Amino acid sequence: MIGVWTSACRRKSVIQNGDGTTAQTGPYVQVSRLGNPLINEAVIPMAFKDGWNADVPAGDSKYARFIANPELQSLLNVLYKGAFPNLAALASSGKPRADLEAVLLTGIPAGIVPGFQNNTGSTLADQLRLNMAIPPTNRPNAGGLAFGDAAGYPNGRRPADDVVTIVLRAVAGLLYPLIDKTYKVDAAVSLVSDGLGPKNSSYLSSFPYLGTPSSGYATKPLAA
């Protein structure tokens, strides 16, 4: 089992000169990071984003409460009133989202998904996790593990995995039955999407594999 994350850094000081040039000085400091998709964009509240981006995954226990009770699950009920009654009840109950904590902070432990696990231990950390014992599949499903493809996200992240839709649907309750079999997923979850998918992108045959991104102005909005 391996965990992967990446960061971006900038020089600590940027001086704007009178002639229009700039001078950068000082040590490099971390200004952003990425492990799982959408953590910064949709889970960490605005007031904590700078701190989160400057931190390292080993300190993510301080942000766990935002994943256990994500703002987005409440926003879905505001934006699409009445479309997510079961999610609304779950959000109102105050029960922590152990399903999201497992996917995003620890990896999924053995016994939750038959024949699968990518748990990296008890340390809460936003990382992409990969079970190296699971081989690639000849028939990948862009929906990843949620659609029976254990070689796909959140077991690593293949270029063609529709990770934004997967995470949005996970927040909307798609995976909650894994920890509570009495929970019924709202029908509207199947309509939640970023409007993009693997068929909307062109992939390259060599690294970096990803082609030119689709324009945000030429995609459909979130549906529910």
CORLINGI-V545739 format. One record per helix or strand of 2 or more residues. SS is the DSSP state (H for helix, E for strand). FROM is the first residue (numbers start at 1). TO is the last residue. Records with the same first field share a line. If there is no record, write none. Layout:
SS->FROM-TO, FROM-TO
This chain:
E->2-4, 6-16, 22-34, 128-130
H->39-43, 46-54, 57-68, 71-79, 85-93, 98-106, 144-147, 163-171, 176-178, 187-191, 198-200, 216-218
